[in-house]
Amino acid sequence: MDELGGQLSSSVMRVFELREVLELAKAKAKLEWAKEKVSTPPSLMGTLESMSTQSVKRYKDVVESDYWREDFTAQKVYTTNLQRWVDLISKIDTALSSLPIEEETAIIEHYLSFINEKLSLEAGSDMLKAGLSVCQQRLGSISERWGVIRRSRIERVMNLELEATNLKDEIKEAEVRFAVGEIEQELFERKMSVLQSTLKKVENEISGIRSSLDDMDMKIFRCTELSRES
């Protein structure tokens, strides 16, 4: 158990160290991108800004087009430098998003439980104390990020609930129209099938989001309590 605990500590610390390195690299890349953008001639900004949202393949196609085959060496240099930073930032974002906030919180929860168990049995090692400190820092960052994500998901739920209400109204209207003979049975059944299927999907999404909100809120609460106990 001690050996596994040591491996766990090393792995968790490595995850957080890599995230810190990536976040620092992203900040530096954004700074370099901004510096490159400032130095770009104003006449090129419209072309470069539109290209910054394109994929690498699309960018390659533009560079190799007839327009770029003309003798615009300076433009190629500016575009290449800007796109390099855009691509790097995109790769860093992909790496950072490979560990979702829910999974990172779960890691912190399990690790804090392990730390508390070890500290209750004996004096904590330097690695455990360092791990506790890093977990507390990451928990603060996660709580801030979760606040933003949570508001976005709650807004999504409100929009879905409005959509569900409208669908229910359409279902009632279709039932009334069928009852008074305004629409035939075949059309009524097709319409009801579509409306009920759509309503079910909306209600399932609402349920899923609410469940994820409750689950994440509970994870953060447990992590906060474990952090205080430590």
N, C-alpha and C positions, 0 to 999 in steps of 0.2 A: 504493500500500500504506500509506503514511503517512496519507493522508486516510482510508482505510477503518479504519485502526488508531485514529485519533482519534475516528471515529464509534462504533467499538466501545467505546472507553473511556467516552465520554459516555453511551452507552446502558446499559452495565453499571452505572455509577455511579448513573444515574437509577433503575434498578430497585432497587438497594439503598437509595437514599435514600427512595423511595416506601414500601418495606417498613418502614423505620425509622419513618417518619411514621405509617404505619398501626398499627404495634405500639404506638407511643406513644399514638395516639388510642384504641386499644382499652383500654389501661390506664386512661386518663382516663375513658372511658365506663363501665368497670367500677366505678371509684371513685364516679362520680356515681350509678350504679345502687345501689351499696351505701348511699350517703348517703340516697337517696330511700327505700330500703327501711326504713332505720332510723327515718325520720321518719313512716312509714306507721302509722296506728293498728293495734294488734294485732288488733282485730276484723276487719280487712280482709285480713290476711296469707294466710289459707287461700284466699280467692277469688283474690287477686292471684297467688299462687304457681302455682295451677293454670292461670291464664290465661297465664303467662309462657312456657309451652311451646307455646302455640297459634300458628297462623299469623296474619298480619295480617288476612286475610279472616275467619277465625274470631273474632278479637278484635273486628272491626267488627260481626259478627253479635251478639256478646254485648252490646256497648255499645248497640246499637240495639234490644235485646230489651225486653220489657215491664218486666223488673226494673230496667233502667237508665233507663227512661223516668220512673221515679219521681223524686222530688225529692232525689236523693243527689248534689248538686253536688260536695261534697268528695271522695266516693269516685271520681267521674269524673276529677277532677284528679289524684289519687294514681295511679290506674290508667293514665291517659294518660302521665304522666311516666315511670313504671316501664316501660311498654311501649315508649316512645320509645327508652330506653336499650337495652332488649333487642333491638329492631329494628336499632339502629345497630351493636351488637356483632355481630349475626348478619351484617349486610352486610359488616363489616370482615373477619370470619372467611371469608366467601365470597371476598372479594378476595384475602386472603392465601393461601387454598388454591388459587387459580387458577394459582399457580406451584408445582407439586409439588416436594417436597424433592429428588427425583431430577433434575428439570430444572434446579433452582437449582444443584445440585452440578456438573452438566455445564457450566453457564455458567461457574462458578468455575474448573473445570478448563481450559476453553478459554482463558479470560482469563489465567490464570496462565501457561499455555504461551506466550501472546502477550507477556506482560510479560517472561518469562525470555528470550525471543528478542530483544526490544528491548534489554534490559539487557546482553545478551552482545555487542551491537554498539556500544553507546554508553551514555553516562551517562543514567540514567533521568530523565524529566521529573517535575515535581511531580505531574502527574496520574497517572502510572504508579505513583509511590511511594504516593500516596493510595489508588489502586486496590488496590495490594498490601496495604496496611494494612486496608482494608475487607474484602477477600477473606479475610484471615486471621481477622478477627473473625467473619465470617459462617461460615467453616469451623468455628470453635469452637462456634458456636451449632448448626450443622447436626449436628455430631458428637454433641452432647448429645441433640438431638431424635431422631437416628437410633438411639441406644442404646435409647430407650424403644420406638420403632417396631419395632426389630429383635427385642427380647424378645417383643413381642406377636405378631410373625409367626412366630417360632420356636415359640411356644406353639400357634399355629394349625396349624403343620405337625405337631406332636406329636398334636394332636387328630385331624387328618386321617389320620395314619398308623394311629391306633387304629381309626378308622372303616374304613379300608381292610382292616385285619386282620379285623375283624368281618365285612365283606362277603365276604372270601375264605373264611372259615369257613362262612358261609351257602351259598356256592357249592359247597363240598365236601360239606356236608350234603345239599344238593339232589341232587347227583350220586349220593350213596350211596342216598338214598331212591328215586331213579329206578331205580338198578341192582337194588334188591331188590323193585321193583314196588309201592312204597308210593304213588307218584304216577304219573299217566298222562303220556304223552309231550307232549301239547298243553299241559298245565299246567306241566310241567317246562320246556318251551321258552320259555313266557311268563315264568316266574319267572327263568330264566337270562338272558333278554334284559334284564330290568329290572336284575338284580343286576350283570351285566357292564357295562351302560351306566353305572350309578351308580359302579361301581368305576373305570371309565375317567375319569369326570369328576373323581373324588376324586384319582386319580393325576396327572391333568393339572394340577389346582390345586396339588398338592404340588410338582410339577416347576416350575410357574410361580413359586411363592413362593421356592423355593430358588434359582432363576435370578436373581430380583430381589435376593435377599440377597447373592449373590455379586457381582452387577453393582454394587450400591451400595457394598459393602465395597471393591471395587476402585477405584471412583471416589474415595472418601474417601482411600484409600491414595495414589493418584496425586496428588490435590490436596495432601496432606500433604507428599509428596516434592517437588513443585513449589514449595511454599511455603518449604521448607527451602533449596532451591537458590537461591531469590531472595534 
